[in-house]
Amino acid sequence: MTTTAIRSKVHQYIDEADSNVLEVVYKLLEVYRQSNTSLLSEEQQKEVLKRSALYKTGKMKAYTLSEVRKRVKQKLSS
C-alpha cells in the first residue's frame, strides 16, 4: 500500500472515529513525536521481524479479525 493510500485510509478512519479512539491516536502520536523512536523495544522489534519472516515463508498462520471473533465466540459458548 502506498503512503498516499495509507494516509487516505487513516484520514477516513479518523473522520469516522469516536472520541475514545481519537484520544488514543492522539496520545500515540504524541509519544511518537516526543521520542521520535520506535514504540517497540528492540526485543519486541526482533520478535515482530521473526514472526513476519515465519508468516512470509508459510511457517506461521495468521487469522483475520472475523476468524478470531468466531473462535472466541465458540470458546465462550462451550
C-alpha contacts under 8 A as a table, 3 or more apart, distances in Angstrom:
res1	aa1	res2	aa2	distance
1	M	5	A	6.21
1	M	6	I	6.58
2	T	5	A	5.15
2	T	6	I	6.21
3	T	6	I	5.05
3	T	7	R	6.00
4	T	7	R	5.08
4	T	8	S	6.14
5	A	8	S	5.07
5	A	9	K	6.22
6	I	9	K	5.11
6	I	10	V	6.10
7	R	10	V	5.12
7	R	11	H	6.14
8	S	11	H	5.16
8	S	12	Q	6.23
9	K	12	Q	5.03
9	K	13	Y	6.19
10	V	13	Y	5.08
10	V	14	I	6.05
11	H	14	I	5.07
11	H	15	D	6.05
12	Q	15	D	5.17
12	Q	16	E	6.44
13	Y	16	E	5.24
13	Y	17	A	5.92
14	I	17	A	5.03
14	I	22	L	6.89
17	A	20	N	7.95
17	A	21	V	5.91
17	A	22	L	6.32
18	D	21	V	5.59
18	D	22	L	6.36
19	S	22	L	5.01
19	S	23	E	6.09
20	N	23	E	5.19
20	N	24	V	6.38
21	V	24	V	5.15
21	V	25	V	6.17
22	L	25	V	5.13
22	L	26	Y	5.98
23	E	26	Y	5.06
23	E	27	K	6.16
24	V	27	K	5.20
24	V	28	L	6.11
25	V	28	L	5.06
25	V	29	L	6.15
26	Y	29	L	5.20
26	Y	30	E	6.16
27	K	30	E	5.00
27	K	31	V	6.21
28	L	31	V	5.26
28	L	32	Y	6.25
29	L	32	Y	5.01
29	L	33	R	5.95
30	E	33	R	5.03
30	E	34	Q	6.04
31	V	34	Q	5.24
31	V	35	S	6.09
31	V	36	N	7.91
31	V	39	L	8.00
32	Y	35	S	5.37
32	Y	36	N	5.20
32	Y	37	T	6.50
32	Y	38	S	7.23
32	Y	39	L	6.82
33	R	36	N	5.10
35	S	38	S	7.96
38	S	41	S	7.28
40	L	43	E	7.86
40	L	44	Q	5.60
40	L	45	Q	5.96
41	S	44	Q	5.07
41	S	45	Q	6.17
42	E	45	Q	5.05
42	E	46	K	6.26
43	E	46	K	5.17
43	E	47	E	6.33
44	Q	47	E	5.04
44	Q	48	V	6.23
45	Q	48	V	5.13
45	Q	49	L	6.25
46	K	49	L	5.14
46	K	50	K	6.08
47	E	50	K	5.00
47	E	51	R	6.10
48	V	51	R	5.21
48	V	52	S	6.01
49	L	52	S	5.01
49	L	53	A	6.16
50	K	53	A	5.23
50	K	54	L	6.30
51	R	54	L	5.01
51	R	55	Y	6.10
51	R	60	M	7.44
52	S	55	Y	5.09
52	S	56	K	6.12
53	A	56	K	5.12
53	A	57	T	6.25
54	L	57	T	5.27
54	L	58	G	6.25
54	L	59	K	5.03
54	L	60	M	5.32
55	Y	58	G	5.10
55	Y	59	K	5.79
55	Y	60	M	4.61
55	Y	61	K	6.35
55	Y	62	A	7.36
56	K	59	K	7.63
56	K	60	M	7.98
57	T	60	M	7.72
58	G	61	K	7.02
63	Y	67	E	5.88
63	Y	68	V	6.30
64	T	67	E	5.13
64	T	68	V	6.32
65	L	68	V	5.11
65	L	69	R	6.17
66	S	69	R	5.07
66	S	70	K	6.14
67	E	70	K	5.11
67	E	71	R	6.23
68	V	71	R	5.13
68	V	72	V	6.12
69	R	72	V	5.12
69	R	73	K	6.14
70	K	73	K	5.19
70	K	74	Q	6.23
71	R	74	Q	5.07
71	R	75	K	6.20
72	V	75	K	5.09
72	V	76	L	6.12
73	K	76	L	5.10
73	K	77	S	6.11
74	Q	77	S	5.27
74	Q	78	S	6.33
75	K	78	S	5.45
